[in-house]
Amino acid sequence: MYRFGSTGRLVHELKEAAQKEGHEVLVAYGRNPQEATEDTFYFGSKPGFMYHVLMTRFFGRHGLHSTLKTKVLMDRIDAFNPDVIHIHNVHGYYLNVPMLFNYLKTLNKKIIWTQHDTWSVSGSSAYFDYDGCEVWNRGCEVCSNTKEYPEVWVFPNQKRNFKWKQDAFLGFNNLTIITVSDWQKNLLKTTFLDAYDIKRIYNGIDLNVFIPKIKKTPSNTIKLLGVANIWESRKGLDDFILLSKKLPQNYEITLIGLSKEQVNTLPENIKGITRTDSIASLVKYYQEADIYLNLSVEETMGLTSVEAMACGTPAIVYDKTAVPEIVDANSGIVVEANNIELLTQTIINFDFDYYTIEKARNRALFFNKESMVKSHLELYESC
Protein backbone atom coordinates (compact mmCIF):
# COMPACT_ATOMS: atom_id res chain seq x y z
CA MET A 1 0.00 0.00 0.00
CA TYR A 2 1.86 3.00 -1.34
CA ARG A 3 2.54 5.79 1.20
CA PHE A 4 0.64 3.84 3.89
CA GLY A 5 2.45 2.38 6.90
CA SER A 6 6.21 2.12 7.29
CA THR A 7 6.73 0.17 4.05
CA GLY A 8 4.56 2.47 1.95
CA ARG A 9 6.31 5.56 3.32
CA LEU A 10 9.71 3.95 2.68
CA VAL A 11 8.85 3.31 -0.98
CA HIS A 12 7.69 6.91 -1.40
CA GLU A 13 10.89 8.27 0.15
CA LEU A 14 13.08 6.11 -2.11
CA LYS A 15 11.12 7.25 -5.15
CA GLU A 16 11.53 10.90 -4.24
CA ALA A 17 15.25 10.51 -3.56
CA ALA A 18 15.92 8.62 -6.80
CA GLN A 19 14.04 11.24 -8.82
CA LYS A 20 16.03 14.00 -7.12
CA GLU A 21 19.19 12.31 -8.39
CA GLY A 22 17.82 12.36 -11.92
CA HIS A 23 16.51 8.81 -12.17
CA GLU A 24 13.19 7.99 -13.83
CA VAL A 25 10.97 6.04 -11.42
CA LEU A 26 7.65 4.24 -11.61
CA VAL A 27 5.97 2.87 -8.46
CA ALA A 28 3.50 0.02 -9.02
CA TYR A 29 1.15 -1.01 -6.22
CA GLY A 30 -1.93 -3.21 -5.87
CA ARG A 31 -3.83 -1.98 -2.79
CA ASN A 32 -5.62 1.25 -1.81
CA PRO A 33 -5.79 3.23 -5.08
CA GLN A 34 -4.75 6.87 -4.85
CA GLU A 35 -4.93 9.83 -7.19
CA ALA A 36 -3.20 8.84 -10.42
CA THR A 37 0.18 10.42 -11.18
CA GLU A 38 2.75 9.93 -13.93
CA ASP A 39 5.15 8.12 -11.60
CA THR A 40 2.69 5.75 -9.89
CA PHE A 41 0.66 2.87 -11.26
CA TYR A 42 -2.21 1.11 -9.50
CA PHE A 43 -2.87 -2.34 -10.97
CA GLY A 44 -5.21 -3.90 -8.39
CA SER A 45 -8.98 -4.37 -8.34
CA LYS A 46 -11.49 -4.76 -5.55
CA PRO A 47 -13.26 -7.84 -7.03
CA GLY A 48 -9.89 -9.51 -7.63
CA PHE A 49 -8.83 -8.69 -4.11
CA MET A 50 -11.99 -10.21 -2.60
CA TYR A 51 -11.66 -13.41 -4.65
CA HIS A 52 -8.00 -13.71 -3.66
CA VAL A 53 -8.96 -13.31 0.01
CA LEU A 54 -11.58 -16.06 -0.24
CA MET A 55 -9.18 -18.47 -1.94
CA THR A 56 -6.65 -17.76 0.79
CA ARG A 57 -9.15 -18.25 3.61
CA PHE A 58 -10.50 -21.56 2.31
CA PHE A 59 -7.57 -23.13 0.43
CA GLY A 60 -4.42 -21.34 1.58
CA ARG A 61 -3.83 -20.13 -1.99
CA HIS A 62 -2.24 -16.83 -1.07
CA GLY A 63 -0.21 -15.36 -3.89
CA LEU A 64 -1.67 -17.68 -6.53
CA HIS A 65 -4.48 -15.55 -7.98
CA SER A 66 -5.00 -12.05 -9.46
CA THR A 67 -3.64 -13.41 -12.75
CA LEU A 68 -5.19 -10.78 -15.05
CA LYS A 69 -3.93 -7.90 -12.93
CA THR A 70 -0.48 -9.48 -12.74
CA LYS A 71 -0.43 -9.54 -16.54
CA VAL A 72 -1.35 -5.84 -16.53
CA LEU A 73 1.63 -5.18 -14.26
CA MET A 74 3.96 -7.22 -16.48
CA ASP A 75 2.84 -5.27 -19.56
CA ARG A 76 3.52 -1.99 -17.76
CA ILE A 77 7.01 -3.19 -16.77
CA ASP A 78 7.68 -4.04 -20.42
CA ALA A 79 6.51 -0.59 -21.51
CA PHE A 80 8.53 1.25 -18.85
CA ASN A 81 11.63 -0.90 -19.53
CA PRO A 82 13.49 -0.21 -16.25
CA ASP A 83 17.17 -0.91 -15.65
CA VAL A 84 16.51 -1.86 -12.00
CA ILE A 85 13.39 -3.45 -10.51
CA HIS A 86 13.04 -3.03 -6.74
CA ILE A 87 10.46 -5.37 -5.22
CA HIS A 88 8.95 -4.84 -1.78
CA ASN A 89 5.90 -6.76 -0.48
CA VAL A 90 4.44 -9.15 -3.05
CA HIS A 91 1.77 -10.60 -0.74
CA GLY A 92 -1.47 -8.84 0.09
CA TYR A 93 -4.08 -10.43 -2.20
CA TYR A 94 -3.17 -8.61 -5.43
CA LEU A 95 -0.49 -10.66 -7.26
CA ASN A 96 0.04 -14.05 -8.83
CA VAL A 97 3.50 -14.30 -7.32
CA PRO A 98 5.00 -17.26 -9.24
CA MET A 99 3.70 -15.78 -12.48
CA LEU A 100 5.44 -12.47 -11.76
CA PHE A 101 8.71 -14.04 -10.60
CA ASN A 102 8.94 -16.45 -13.54
CA TYR A 103 8.47 -13.44 -15.80
CA LEU A 104 11.18 -11.47 -13.98
CA LYS A 105 13.64 -14.32 -14.52
CA THR A 106 13.32 -13.79 -18.26
CA LEU A 107 14.39 -10.14 -18.05
CA ASN A 108 17.94 -8.90 -18.33
CA LYS A 109 17.37 -6.54 -15.42
CA LYS A 110 18.89 -6.10 -11.98
CA ILE A 111 16.34 -7.25 -9.38
CA ILE A 112 16.42 -6.03 -5.77
CA TRP A 113 14.00 -7.49 -3.25
CA THR A 114 13.52 -5.96 0.21
CA GLN A 115 12.17 -8.44 2.76
CA HIS A 116 9.82 -6.67 5.16
CA ASP A 117 8.76 -9.94 6.86
CA THR A 118 9.41 -13.67 6.48
CA TRP A 119 6.54 -14.70 4.20
CA SER A 120 8.88 -15.55 1.33
CA VAL A 121 10.44 -18.50 3.18
CA SER A 122 7.30 -19.68 4.98
CA GLY A 123 4.62 -22.19 4.03
CA SER A 124 2.03 -19.85 5.49
CA SER A 125 2.65 -17.08 7.99
CA ALA A 126 4.37 -13.78 7.32
CA TYR A 127 5.85 -13.93 10.83
CA PHE A 128 6.73 -17.54 11.53
CA ASP A 129 9.11 -17.05 14.47
CA TYR A 130 6.10 -16.12 16.58
CA ASP A 131 3.95 -18.89 15.10
CA GLY A 132 6.64 -21.57 15.34
CA CYS A 133 7.64 -24.15 12.74
CA GLU A 134 6.80 -27.85 12.72
CA VAL A 135 9.00 -28.69 9.73
CA TRP A 136 12.18 -26.81 8.86
CA ASN A 137 13.78 -27.51 5.50
CA ARG A 138 15.84 -24.43 4.62
CA GLY A 139 12.77 -22.40 5.57
CA CYS A 140 9.55 -22.72 7.59
CA GLU A 141 7.84 -25.46 5.60
CA VAL A 142 4.91 -25.83 8.03
CA CYS A 143 3.85 -23.06 10.43
CA SER A 144 2.11 -23.98 13.67
CA ASN A 145 -0.48 -21.23 13.42
CA THR A 146 -2.55 -20.30 10.35
CA LYS A 147 -4.83 -17.89 12.22
CA GLU A 148 -2.55 -14.91 11.68
CA TYR A 149 -1.92 -13.09 8.40
CA PRO A 150 -2.46 -14.45 5.81
CA GLU A 151 -5.24 -16.24 7.66
CA VAL A 152 -6.47 -19.66 6.48
CA TRP A 153 -9.69 -21.23 7.77
CA VAL A 154 -9.84 -24.67 6.13
CA PHE A 155 -7.01 -26.09 3.98
CA PRO A 156 -3.64 -24.43 4.67
CA ASN A 157 -1.69 -26.48 2.08
CA GLN A 158 1.56 -25.26 3.60
CA LYS A 159 3.95 -27.82 2.09
CA ARG A 160 2.61 -27.06 -1.38
CA ASN A 161 3.00 -23.33 -0.80
CA PHE A 162 6.53 -23.76 0.47
CA LYS A 163 7.43 -25.76 -2.62
CA TRP A 164 6.11 -23.21 -5.12
CA LYS A 165 7.93 -20.43 -3.28
CA GLN A 166 11.21 -22.31 -3.56
CA ASP A 167 10.59 -22.89 -7.26
CA ALA A 168 9.56 -19.29 -7.91
CA PHE A 169 12.20 -17.51 -5.84
CA LEU A 170 15.21 -19.59 -6.86
CA GLY A 171 16.84 -19.50 -10.27
CA PHE A 172 17.70 -15.79 -10.57
CA ASN A 173 21.19 -14.76 -11.64
CA ASN A 174 20.60 -11.06 -11.03
CA LEU A 175 18.84 -10.87 -7.64
CA THR A 176 20.00 -9.07 -4.47
CA ILE A 177 18.13 -9.44 -1.18
CA ILE A 178 17.83 -6.56 1.29
CA THR A 179 16.89 -7.14 4.91
CA VAL A 180 16.02 -4.41 7.40
CA SER A 181 17.85 -5.90 10.41
CA ASP A 182 20.78 -8.14 11.26
CA TRP A 183 18.39 -10.62 12.89
CA GLN A 184 16.47 -10.96 9.64
CA LYS A 185 19.65 -11.25 7.59
CA ASN A 186 20.99 -14.05 9.80
CA LEU A 187 17.65 -15.83 9.64
CA LEU A 188 17.45 -15.71 5.85
CA LYS A 189 20.96 -17.10 5.62
CA THR A 190 19.54 -20.34 7.06
CA THR A 191 16.97 -20.54 4.24
CA PHE A 192 17.03 -21.17 0.49
CA LEU A 193 17.40 -17.39 -0.08
CA ASP A 194 21.02 -17.80 1.04
CA ALA A 195 21.64 -18.55 -2.65
CA TYR A 196 21.72 -14.77 -3.15
CA ASP A 197 23.73 -11.83 -1.89
CA ILE A 198 21.95 -10.55 1.23
CA LYS A 199 22.55 -6.97 2.39
CA ARG A 200 21.22 -5.30 5.52
CA ILE A 201 19.94 -1.74 5.19
CA TYR A 202 18.08 -0.40 8.22
CA ASN A 203 14.91 1.55 7.55
CA GLY A 204 15.40 5.23 8.27
CA ILE A 205 13.16 8.06 9.38
CA ASP A 206 12.99 11.79 8.72
CA LEU A 207 14.65 13.28 11.78
CA ASN A 208 13.35 16.72 10.83
CA VAL A 209 9.80 15.41 11.31
CA PHE A 210 10.27 13.14 14.32
CA ILE A 211 11.70 15.65 16.78
CA PRO A 212 11.62 16.00 20.59
CA LYS A 213 9.39 18.46 22.36
CA ILE A 214 11.49 21.31 23.67
CA LYS A 215 9.99 21.11 27.14
CA LYS A 216 7.54 18.59 28.53
CA THR A 217 4.84 19.70 30.93
CA PRO A 218 5.55 18.29 34.43
CA SER A 219 2.98 15.72 35.51
CA ASN A 220 2.46 13.10 38.20
CA THR A 221 1.05 10.78 35.55
CA ILE A 222 3.51 8.47 33.81
CA LYS A 223 2.45 8.08 30.18
CA LEU A 224 3.16 4.78 28.40
CA LEU A 225 2.67 4.45 24.65
CA GLY A 226 2.39 1.64 22.11
CA VAL A 227 1.91 2.03 18.34
CA ALA A 228 1.14 -0.48 15.59
CA ASN A 229 -0.45 -0.46 12.12
CA ILE A 230 -2.44 -3.57 13.05
CA TRP A 231 -2.76 -4.79 16.62
CA GLU A 232 -2.67 -8.56 16.99
CA SER A 233 -1.30 -11.06 19.50
CA ARG A 234 2.16 -10.85 17.92
CA LYS A 235 2.25 -7.12 18.65
CA GLY A 236 1.64 -7.64 22.37
CA LEU A 237 -1.92 -6.41 22.78
CA ASP A 238 -2.70 -9.13 25.34
CA ASP A 239 0.38 -8.18 27.35
CA PHE A 240 -0.64 -4.52 27.42
CA ILE A 241 -3.96 -5.55 28.91
CA LEU A 242 -2.26 -7.72 31.53
CA LEU A 243 0.18 -4.90 32.29
CA SER A 244 -2.65 -2.43 32.82
CA LYS A 245 -3.87 -4.56 35.72
CA LYS A 246 -0.48 -4.47 37.45
CA LEU A 247 0.51 -0.81 37.28
CA PRO A 248 -0.29 1.84 39.91
CA GLN A 249 -3.09 4.29 39.16
CA ASN A 250 -0.76 7.11 38.13
CA TYR A 251 0.36 5.14 35.04
CA GLU A 252 -1.55 5.75 31.82
CA ILE A 253 -1.36 3.49 28.75
CA THR A 254 -2.23 4.75 25.25
CA LEU A 255 -2.36 2.42 22.25
CA ILE A 256 -2.52 3.81 18.71
CA GLY A 257 -3.61 1.88 15.62
CA LEU A 258 -6.46 -0.18 17.07
CA SER A 259 -9.63 -1.11 15.26
CA LYS A 260 -12.90 0.32 16.54
CA GLU A 261 -13.84 -3.11 17.87
CA GLN A 262 -10.58 -3.35 19.82
CA VAL A 263 -11.04 0.13 21.27
CA ASN A 264 -14.48 -0.84 22.56
CA THR A 265 -13.15 -3.94 24.36
CA LEU A 266 -10.20 -2.30 26.15
CA PRO A 267 -10.15 -1.96 29.95
CA GLU A 268 -10.95 1.52 31.23
CA ASN A 269 -7.34 2.28 32.15
CA ILE A 270 -6.11 1.91 28.55
CA LYS A 271 -6.79 4.72 26.09
CA GLY A 272 -7.34 3.29 22.61
CA ILE A 273 -6.94 5.31 19.42
CA THR A 274 -7.77 4.08 15.93
CA ARG A 275 -5.29 4.11 13.08
CA THR A 276 -4.09 7.55 11.97
CA ASP A 277 -2.36 8.68 8.78
CA SER A 278 -1.42 11.99 10.41
CA ILE A 279 2.32 12.02 11.08
CA ALA A 280 1.98 15.29 13.00
CA SER A 281 -0.55 13.71 15.35
CA LEU A 282 1.66 10.64 15.83
CA VAL A 283 4.69 12.81 16.61
CA LYS A 284 2.72 14.61 19.30
CA TYR A 285 1.85 11.31 21.01
CA TYR A 286 5.48 10.21 20.85
CA GLN A 287 6.60 13.52 22.37
CA GLU A 288 4.11 13.42 25.22
CA ALA A 289 4.92 9.82 26.22
CA ASP A 290 7.35 9.13 29.07
CA ILE A 291 8.20 5.57 27.96
CA TYR A 292 7.59 3.84 24.66
CA LEU A 293 6.72 0.14 24.98
CA ASN A 294 7.38 -2.28 22.14
CA LEU A 295 5.91 -5.57 23.38
CA SER A 296 6.01 -7.26 19.98
CA VAL A 297 7.46 -10.78 19.93
CA GLU A 298 8.34 -10.64 16.23
CA GLU A 299 9.53 -7.69 14.18
CA THR A 300 11.90 -7.54 11.26
CA MET A 301 13.04 -4.17 12.63
CA GLY A 302 10.65 -2.24 14.88
CA LEU A 303 10.57 1.23 13.34
CA THR A 304 8.05 2.68 15.78
CA SER A 305 10.67 2.39 18.52
CA VAL A 306 13.03 4.51 16.42
CA GLU A 307 10.31 7.10 15.83
CA ALA A 308 9.61 7.30 19.56
CA MET A 309 13.28 7.69 20.46
CA ALA A 310 13.70 10.37 17.78
CA CYS A 311 10.98 12.27 19.63
CA GLY A 312 13.00 11.96 22.84
CA THR A 313 11.10 9.06 24.39
CA PRO A 314 13.17 6.14 25.77
CA ALA A 315 11.94 2.61 25.10
CA ILE A 316 11.36 -0.68 26.86
CA VAL A 317 11.30 -3.57 24.39
CA TYR A 318 11.01 -7.35 24.44
CA ASP A 319 14.05 -9.54 23.84
CA LYS A 320 12.66 -11.13 20.68
CA THR A 321 13.79 -11.09 17.03
CA ALA A 322 15.06 -7.74 15.70
CA VAL A 323 13.63 -5.39 18.32
CA PRO A 324 16.64 -5.49 20.72
CA GLU A 325 18.85 -4.17 17.90
CA ILE A 326 17.04 -0.85 18.01
CA VAL A 327 17.80 0.28 21.55
CA ASP A 328 21.20 0.62 23.19
CA ALA A 329 22.20 0.82 26.84
CA ASN A 330 21.55 4.57 26.92
CA SER A 331 18.21 4.75 25.15
CA GLY A 332 16.17 1.95 26.68
CA ILE A 333 15.89 -1.44 28.33
CA VAL A 334 15.42 -4.93 26.89
CA VAL A 335 13.30 -7.25 29.05
CA GLU A 336 12.27 -10.88 28.85
CA ALA A 337 9.28 -11.28 26.56
CA ASN A 338 5.88 -12.00 28.15
CA ASN A 339 7.28 -11.67 31.69
CA ILE A 340 4.63 -9.25 32.93
CA GLU A 341 5.98 -9.10 36.49
CA LEU A 342 9.46 -8.14 35.28
CA LEU A 343 8.00 -5.66 32.79
CA THR A 344 5.92 -4.03 35.53
CA GLN A 345 8.89 -3.65 37.86
CA THR A 346 11.07 -2.32 35.06
CA ILE A 347 8.50 0.37 34.31
CA ILE A 348 7.99 1.32 37.96
CA ASN A 349 11.74 1.50 38.60
CA PHE A 350 12.58 3.27 35.33
CA ASP A 351 15.39 5.78 35.85
CA PHE A 352 14.29 8.92 34.00
CA ASP A 353 17.38 10.77 35.20
CA TYR A 354 19.53 8.32 33.23
CA TYR A 355 17.35 7.63 30.20
CA THR A 356 17.05 11.21 29.05
CA ILE A 357 15.46 12.82 26.03
CA GLU A 358 18.92 13.57 24.63
CA LYS A 359 20.11 9.95 24.91
CA ALA A 360 17.00 8.61 23.22
CA ARG A 361 17.36 11.13 20.41
CA ASN A 362 21.05 10.36 19.95
CA ARG A 363 20.33 6.66 19.42
CA ALA A 364 17.68 7.44 16.81
CA LEU A 365 20.18 9.52 14.82
CA PHE A 366 21.77 6.25 13.68
CA PHE A 367 18.56 5.36 11.80
CA ASN A 368 18.39 8.48 9.66
CA LYS A 369 16.63 8.60 6.33
CA GLU A 370 19.66 10.03 4.54
CA SER A 371 21.83 6.99 5.30
CA MET A 372 19.06 4.63 4.22
CA VAL A 373 18.51 6.50 0.96
CA LYS A 374 22.24 6.72 0.23
CA SER A 375 22.68 2.96 0.66
CA HIS A 376 19.81 2.26 -1.72
CA LEU A 377 20.97 4.75 -4.34
CA GLU A 378 24.48 3.30 -4.26
CA LEU A 379 23.00 -0.15 -4.82
CA TYR A 380 20.84 1.10 -7.73
CA GLU A 381 23.73 2.90 -9.37
CA SER A 382 26.10 -0.05 -8.95
CA CYS A 383 23.81 -1.94 -11.32
ABEGO torsion letter per residue (X at the ends): XBGBEAAAAAAAAAAAAAAAAGBBBBBBBABGBBBBBAABBBABBAAAAAAAAAAAAAAGBBGABGAAAAAAAAAAAAAAGBABBBBBBABGGABBAAAAAAAAAABBBBBBBBBABAAAABAABABAAAAEBABBBGEBABBABAABOBBBAABAGAAAAAAAAAAAABGBAABBBBBABAAAAAAAAABAAAABBBBBBBBBBBAAABBBBABBBBBABBBBBBBBABBBAAAGAAAAAAAAAABBAABBBBBBGBBAAAAAABBAABBBBBBBABAAAAAAAAAABABBBBABABBAAGAAAAAAAAAGBBBBBBABEAAAAABBAAAEBBBBBGBAAAAAAAAAABBAAABBAAAAAAAAAABBAAAAAAAAAAAAAAX
